[in-house]
Amino acid sequence: MSAYLKNPDEIYALSFQMIDAEADLSLIPANARAVARRMIHACGMTDIAKSLVISPDFVPSAEVALLAGGKVLVDAEMVRHGIIAKLMPDRERIICTLNDPRTKEVAAEIGNTRSAAAVELWRPHLQGSVVVIGNAPTALFHLMDIIDAGAPRPAAIVALPVGFVGAAESKEQLIANPRGVPFLALRGRLGGSAMAAAVINALLGGNE
């Protein structure tokens, strides 16, 4: 029989002991270190700490928005499903418009991807929301474009698009000009739904 740790509480505690021993969180705002630790836990890579850029006002702004009942606008269903239900039992607050039947028509109208078209459908919900992009660079690019054009600013942006085309560039554009919005971003190609959901779970005070 294989020998391995089986107690979930012990596994959890040991995981975070290892993260604390291996990750350098010194450059991350103190109020965001719990979020960074949970992101590391989600991806298993302690070296992402050096690529995280988190504005000092990100955590308080996002926490206030979540406590006030603000919407959580996500670019992918995987992000929605990664947010722990017992931490946010009101699932109506989590909005993903990627599969909305209107996105195909909107995408054709704006000459962009369905992910960007889905962002167009966020407009009525943007004010006071927490935007969480864990997949599509085009969603982040388009979000910045509509804010520049006068769309309401969200309370906070989690910028974790992943991939080879546009992911690094979209995050660098946000870092260079966050448009007055508190943000969290991970430089480079890395990102993804698991880390994006982990940010929200951390902000909601989860310990799973």
N, C-alpha and C positions, 0 to 999 in steps of 0.2 A: 504493500500500500504506500502511496506517495506521502511524503512528509511535507506539510505546508501549514501555514497559519490559517485557522478556520474561524476564529472569533471576529465578527465584523467590527466590534469596537476596537479591538487590538489592531486590526488591519488599518482602520482609519487613523488611529493615534500614531502608529508607526509610520504611515505614509507622510503625515504632516511633520513628524520629527525629521524624516529624511529630507523633506522639502526645506525645512528651516536650516538644516545642516549644509545643504548643497546650493541653495539659491541666494544670490546677493540681491537683497531688496532695498539696499541703502539708498538708491537713487529714486525710489518710488515714494510718492507722498505717504506719510505715515497712515493717513486715514484710508488709503487704498491698498495697503499691504495684505489685508485679509482677502480682498478681491483677487489680487495677484496670486496669492497662494492657492486659491481655489481654481484659478485658470491653469496653474501648473499641475494641480491634481488631476484636472480634466484631460490634459494632453500628455503628461508624463515627461515633460521637458523642462528642467529647471533653468535652462539657458535662455528661455524666452524673457526672463526678467530684464535682461539688458536691452531688449528691444521694445519694451512697453513704454508708451508715452501716455501719461494720465494727468490731466489738468488738476490742480489742487482743489478745484471746486466741483469736480465730477461726482465724487461720492456723496457729499451733502446735497447737491442738486438732484441727483437721481433718487436718493432716499426720500427726500421731501416729496418729489413727484409721485413715487410709488405709494407713500403713506397717504397722499391726498387723493388716491384713486385714479391717477393718470393712466392712460393707455400705454401698453407696451407694444410697439409696432415692430414686427419681425419680418425679415425678408424670406424666410423659409420655414416650412412646416416642421423641419427637424429642430429648429430653435424653439418653436412653440412647445413641442413635445418634450424638450429637454428641461423646460421650466417646471420645477417640482410642484405638483398639484396641491399638496397640502400647504405649501408656502403661498400659493396664489390660487385659492379655490375658485375665485370668480374668473373662470376661463374666458368670459366675454371681454375681459379687459385686454386679452392678448389678441392682437389683430394681425392676421396674415392674409394679404389680398392677392398672393401670387396665383392662386387658382380661381380667383373671381372670374366669372364668365366675361367680364368687360375688359380684362387685361389684353386679350388678343387684339381687339379692335383699337384700344388705346395705343398698344405697341406699334400698330401699323400707322396710326395718326402721327405719332411723334418720331417714328423711324428709329426705334430703339428696342431693347430686349423686353421680354415679359416682366423681368425683375424691375426694370426701370418703370414700366407701365404700372406695376403694382404700387410703386412709390407715389405715382400720381393720385392713386386712390386713397392715399394717407392724408391728403390735404385737410379734410374736416377734423382729423384727429390729432394733428401735429402739436397744437398748442398744449403745453403741459405734459407731453408724452415723453417716454423714454424710447428712443429708436435703437433697435438692435439689429445690426447687419452682420450676419455670420456666414455669408455665402457669396453674394454677387457684387463684384466691383461696380457694375453698372448701376446698381441700386444706390451705392454711396455717391458716385459721381452725379447721378440725377438728383439725389436729395440736395446736394450742395448747389446744383444749378437752380432748383426751384426756390431754395432759400434766398439765393442771390437775386432771384426775380421777384421776391416779395412774399413768398409763402411764410406762414408762421414758423417761428423757431421752436424746436422741441426743447424740453428741459435738459436733456442730455443725449449724447450719441455714443453708442458702443460700436466702434468701427473695426470689425474683424473679418472683412471679406478675405477669401482664400483663393489661391490659384496663381497661374503664370502670366495671365494677360490682364493688366489693370489693377490687380490687387494691391501691389506695393505702391503704385502710382496714385491710386485713389486715396490711400491712407496718408501718403506724404502731402497731398493737396490739402487734406483736412488739418493735418498737423501744422502746415505752414499758415493756414488761414481757417481757424475753427469757427469763424463767423459769429463770435460771441457766445458760442454754445459750449458748455462743459463737455469734455469728451474723454474717451479711452480708446487708444489705438495700439496695434501691434505692428511695428515696422516689418516690411518684407512680405514674402509670399504666404507666410503662415497665418492661420486664422481658423475659421470653421465653426460649425453649429455647436459643438460640445463646449468649446471655450466661451462662446457667446452666451449660451444658456447658463454656464457656470457663473458668469458675471452677475446675472440677475438673481440667481439663487443666493449668491453671497450677499448681495444688497438686501435681500429679503431676510437675511439672518439664518439661512439654512446651514445645517451641519452634516449634509449627506454627500 
